[in-house]
Amino acid sequence: MHQGDIVYLDVIFLINLIMDYVILWAAGKFAENRSSITRLAIGALTGAIWSLVIFYLLYFGSDNISSLKLLFVKLIASVTMVIISFPSKNLKKFFHTLVYLYLVAFAMGGAMLGSIYLFQNNPSTYTTMNGLMLFLINVRYTWLMTAIAIAIIAAIWGRKFIKRNIMRSMMQVPVVIKFGEQRLAVKALVDTGNNLRDPLTNKPVMIAEYNALHMLFPEKFRVLFEKDSSNIEAIIKCMENEPEWSFRVRLIPFSSIGKTNGMLLGLRPDNVVIVTDDRTVKVKEVIIALYDKRLSAKGEYRALLHPDILNAA
């Protein structure tokens, strides 16, 4: 080994140490899998050591090393990094983090290649892209900073975008609401922006369309609510004469654009059954606030589920 090789190994180790740390941090953000700075650093250090192993296999190992064996080594490296950085017995959480690690790594690699394509005019640079390790040896700080910036932006804003858009369609769950002997099934959307709670009991509030649940309520209640849903005082007075319903009534204050001191009529059900991951979970600590309009223009869902209710499930 020539003396210059030591410099290259140092560069490879340092670059992989930095990039692996950023990748692990971003993957943890996406998967909502918390870890300490120390564990992330140890995980990144492990990844950097594995990069030297891969470098050795490529340039000093057997010339007949198969792509399959090399892929296996890389898989072991990534799995080891995740296990060290995010120790957990939850296999589902582990695989989520591992998948996000690959996605972030692909995004960083794409950002680096894109910056080379846009800003590098040296033809010799493109020849280094035939091999990963040669590419890492000739890496420029500007390319590295571009990749790191992309990972940070993706972790901060990309996670929010996924939650608000892509995950929106995935977070619709069927729920069954029970009042007395009556039950009714509706589709609910898990709304991360729903922070409503009952001021008396601090129970999370599930917002539901009145039209979706009206058959569960007494006839007197339906007549008054449909006549004037804003006349909450009259509705509550009516419910006082219904022994099976008087103890269920709640007032839920809320604030929205154009209405800072709003009030919703809430009712305490016997329970709400949530169907998730092919399981049914019964939740009793919940209040249902009635909404007199449609929550979804297309009718995709009829209720907004407080995220804490799903967490409890």
C-alpha positions in Angstrom: 0.0 0.0 0.0 1.3 3.4 -1.0 1.5 6.3 1.4 -1.2 8.1 -0.5 -3.6 5.3 0.2 -3.7 6.3 3.9 -5.0 9.7 3.0 -7.7 8.2 0.8 -8.7 5.9 3.6 -8.9 8.8 6.0 -11.1 10.7 3.5 -13.4 7.8 2.9 -13.7 7.2 6.7 -14.5 10.9 7.5 -17.0 11.3 4.6 -18.9 8.2 5.5 -18.8 9.1 9.2 -20.5 12.5 8.5 -22.9 11.2 5.9 -23.9 8.1 8.0 -24.7 10.3 11.0 -26.9 12.6 8.9 -28.6 9.6 7.3 -29.3 8.0 10.7 -30.6 11.3 12.2 -32.9 11.9 9.2 -34.2 8.3 9.2 -35.0 8.6 12.9 -36.9 11.8 12.2 -39.0 10.2 9.4 -39.7 7.0 11.5 -40.3 9.1 14.6 -37.8 6.8 16.3 -35.8 8.8 18.9 -32.2 8.2 19.8 -29.4 10.0 21.6 -26.5 11.9 19.9 -24.1 9.3 21.4 -26.0 6.3 19.9 -26.2 8.1 16.5 -22.5 8.8 16.6 -21.7 5.2 17.5 -23.9 4.0 14.7 -22.3 6.4 12.2 -18.9 5.2 13.4 -19.9 1.6 12.8 -21.0 2.6 9.3 -17.7 4.3 8.6 -15.8 1.2 9.6 -18.0 -0.9 7.4 -17.2 1.4 4.5 -13.5 0.6 4.9 -14.4 -3.1 4.9 -16.2 -2.6 1.6 -13.3 -0.6 0.2 -10.9 -3.5 1.1 -13.2 -6.1 -0.5 -13.4 -4.0 -3.7 -9.7 -3.1 -4.1 -7.7 -5.6 -2.0 -10.0 -8.6 -1.9 -10.6 -11.3 -4.4 -11.3 -10.2 -8.0 -14.0 -12.7 -8.2 -16.1 -11.3 -5.3 -19.7 -11.4 -6.5 -22.2 -8.5 -6.4 -24.5 -10.6 -4.3 -21.8 -11.0 -1.6 -21.1 -7.3 -1.7 -24.8 -6.5 -1.4 -25.0 -8.9 1.6 -22.2 -7.0 3.3 -23.8 -3.7 2.7 -27.1 -5.0 4.1 -25.4 -6.2 7.3 -23.7 -2.8 7.6 -27.0 -0.9 7.4 -28.8 -3.3 9.7 -26.0 -3.0 12.3 -26.1 0.8 12.1 -29.9 0.8 12.8 -29.7 -1.7 15.7 -26.9 0.3 17.4 -28.5 3.7 16.8 -32.1 2.7 17.6 -32.2 -0.2 20.0 -35.7 -1.5 20.3 -37.7 -4.8 20.6 -40.4 -3.4 18.2 -39.6 -5.1 14.9 -42.1 -2.9 13.0 -40.4 0.3 14.2 -37.0 -1.3 13.3 -38.1 -2.0 9.7 -39.7 1.4 9.3 -36.4 3.0 10.4 -34.4 0.8 8.1 -36.6 1.6 5.1 -36.3 5.3 5.8 -32.5 4.9 6.1 -32.3 3.6 2.5 -34.7 6.3 1.2 -32.6 9.1 2.8 -29.4 7.5 1.5 -30.8 7.4 -2.0 -32.0 11.0 -1.7 -28.5 12.1 -0.6 -26.8 10.2 -3.3 -29.1 11.7 -5.9 -28.5 15.2 -4.6 -24.7 14.6 -4.8 -24.9 13.3 -8.4 -27.2 16.2 -9.3 -24.8 18.8 -8.0 -21.9 17.1 -9.9 -23.9 17.2 -13.1 -24.8 20.9 -12.6 -21.6 22.4 -11.3 -18.7 20.2 -12.3 -17.1 20.7 -15.8 -14.2 18.4 -15.4 -14.7 15.3 -17.7 -12.5 13.2 -15.5 -15.0 13.5 -12.7 -17.6 11.4 -14.6 -15.2 8.5 -14.9 -15.0 8.2 -11.2 -18.7 7.5 -11.1 -18.1 4.0 -12.4 -17.1 2.9 -8.9 -18.6 4.0 -5.6 -15.3 4.1 -3.8 -13.5 6.0 -6.5 -16.3 8.5 -6.4 -15.9 8.9 -2.6 -12.2 9.5 -3.0 -12.7 12.3 -5.4 -15.7 13.9 -3.6 -15.8 17.7 -3.2 -16.9 19.5 0.0 -19.6 21.3 -2.0 -21.1 18.0 -3.2 -21.0 16.7 0.4 -22.7 19.8 1.8 -25.4 19.6 -0.9 -26.2 16.0 0.1 -26.3 16.9 3.8 -28.5 19.9 3.1 -31.0 17.7 1.1 -31.1 15.2 4.0 -31.8 17.9 6.6 -34.5 19.5 4.4 -36.1 16.2 3.8 -36.1 15.3 7.5 -37.6 18.6 8.6 -40.1 19.4 5.8 -40.4 16.1 4.0 -41.8 14.4 7.2 -44.4 17.1 7.5 -45.4 16.7 3.9 -45.8 13.0 4.2 -47.9 13.4 7.4 -50.2 16.0 5.8 -50.6 14.5 2.4 -49.5 10.9 1.7 -50.3 9.6 5.2 -53.6 11.4 5.1 -55.1 8.7 2.8 -53.5 6.0 4.9 -54.8 7.3 8.2 -58.5 6.6 7.7 -59.8 4.0 10.1 -63.3 2.6 10.7 -64.7 3.2 14.1 -67.9 2.0 15.8 -69.6 4.4 18.2 -71.9 3.0 20.9 -74.6 4.9 22.8 -76.6 2.6 25.1 -77.7 -0.4 23.0 -77.2 1.3 19.7 -74.0 1.2 17.6 -73.1 2.9 14.4 -70.0 2.5 12.2 -68.3 5.5 10.5 -65.0 6.1 8.8 -62.7 8.5 10.7 -59.6 10.4 9.6 -56.8 10.6 12.1 -56.4 14.4 12.3 -53.0 15.4 13.8 -54.3 19.0 13.9 -57.1 18.1 16.3 -56.1 19.1 19.8 -59.5 19.5 21.3 -60.1 18.1 24.8 -62.9 18.2 27.2 -62.1 21.0 29.7 -63.6 19.1 32.6 -62.1 15.6 32.2 -59.3 16.3 29.7 -60.5 13.5 27.5 -59.6 13.8 23.8 -62.4 14.9 21.5 -63.5 13.2 18.4 -65.4 15.4 15.9 -68.2 13.7 14.0 -70.8 14.8 11.5 -74.2 15.1 13.1 -75.8 13.6 10.0 -73.7 10.5 10.3 -74.8 9.9 13.9 -78.3 11.4 14.2 -80.0 8.0 14.4 -78.3 7.4 17.7 -79.9 10.3 19.5 -83.4 10.9 21.0 -86.1 12.4 18.7 -86.4 15.6 20.8 -82.7 16.1 20.6 -82.7 15.7 16.8 -85.6 18.1 16.3 -83.9 20.9 18.3 -80.4 20.3 16.8 -81.7 20.3 13.2 -83.8 23.4 13.9 -80.9 25.4 15.3 -77.6 23.7 16.2 -76.2 26.9 17.7 -78.9 27.0 20.4 -76.9 24.8 22.7 -78.6 26.1 25.8 -82.0 24.8 24.6 -80.6 21.5 23.6 -78.9 21.0 27.0 -82.1 21.9 28.8 -84.0 19.3 26.7 -81.4 16.6 27.5 -81.8 17.3 31.2 -85.2 15.5 31.0 -83.6 12.4 29.5 -82.0 10.4 32.4 -80.0 8.2 30.0 -78.5 11.3 28.2 -78.2 14.1 30.7 -74.9 12.8 32.1 -73.4 12.5 28.6 -73.6 16.2 27.7 -70.4 18.3 27.4 -69.5 21.7 26.1 -66.3 21.8 24.0 -64.7 25.2 23.5 -62.7 25.7 20.2 -61.0 28.3 18.2 -60.8 28.5 14.4 -60.2 31.1 11.7 -62.9 33.7 12.1 -64.2 32.3 15.3 -62.1 32.6 18.4 -64.6 31.6 21.1 -66.6 28.8 19.5 -68.5 26.1 21.3 -69.4 22.6 20.2 -71.9 20.3 21.8 -70.2 17.1 23.0 -71.6 13.8 24.1 -69.9 11.0 26.0 -70.4 7.6 24.3 -70.3 4.3 26.2 -67.2 3.5 24.1 -65.6 3.8 20.6 -64.2 0.7 18.9 -61.3 1.4 16.6 -60.4 -1.1 13.9 -56.6 -0.9 13.2 -54.1 -3.5 11.9 -56.9 -6.2 11.7 -57.6 -5.7 15.4 -60.5 -4.0 17.3 -59.6 -1.9 20.3 -62.3 -0.4 22.6 -61.6 3.1 23.9 -63.9 4.6 26.6 -62.0 7.8 27.4 -63.4 9.9 24.6 -65.9 12.7 23.9 -67.7 13.1 20.6 -68.3 16.7 19.4 -71.1 17.1 16.9 -70.5 19.1 13.7 -73.5 20.3 11.7 -71.7 20.4 8.3 -69.7 18.0 6.2 -66.1 17.3 7.1 -65.1 15.9 3.7 -66.5 17.3 0.5 -66.3 13.9 -1.1 -67.6 12.0 1.9 -64.3 10.1 2.3 -64.7 10.3 6.1 -67.4 11.4 8.5 -65.3 12.0 11.7 -62.0 13.4 12.8 -60.1 11.2 15.3 -57.9 12.8 17.9 -54.4 11.3 17.5 -54.3 10.5 21.2 -57.3 8.2 20.8 -55.4 6.2 18.2 -52.3 6.1 20.3 -54.4 4.7 23.2 -55.7 2.0 20.8 
